């Protein structure tokens, strides 16, 4: 994935979240439960049927941009090949 593609994904995410009060991220197993347990004012578990997908809901009004950026980055790193994340960290295009 090229850096400009990462930027386009980020732009689309920003537009998708506009006007919404919650976002949904996929986290490592039990990561959502941990977040909800430590900061319930920011995070919610999804409906029972979605628990198997390891989603967590984020209350956008309760989180700042830097923390959301970190959460999205961590979620992105879970799904891309390690070489893509490493290239991104080095500022390289692939």
C-alpha positions, 0 to 999 in steps of 0.5 A: 500500500502506498502512503498516498493510499493510506492518506486516502483511507484516512480521508475517507474515514474522516468523511465517514465519521462526520456527523456521527456520534460513534465509531467502530474499531476492530481490536485484538481479542479482549482488547475492547473489553479492556478498553470498556473496563478502563474507560467506560465513558469513551468505549462501549461493547457492541451488541451481543451478536457482534462480540465475536468480531472483536469490535468496540464502539468509540464515543467520538465526543469523549475522545480527542483526535490524537487518541483516535488516531492512535486507535485507528493506527493500532487497528490498521496495523492488525490487518496489514502485512508487517512489511507494509506497516514497517514501510509506513513507519520508515516513510516509504512507499511500496 
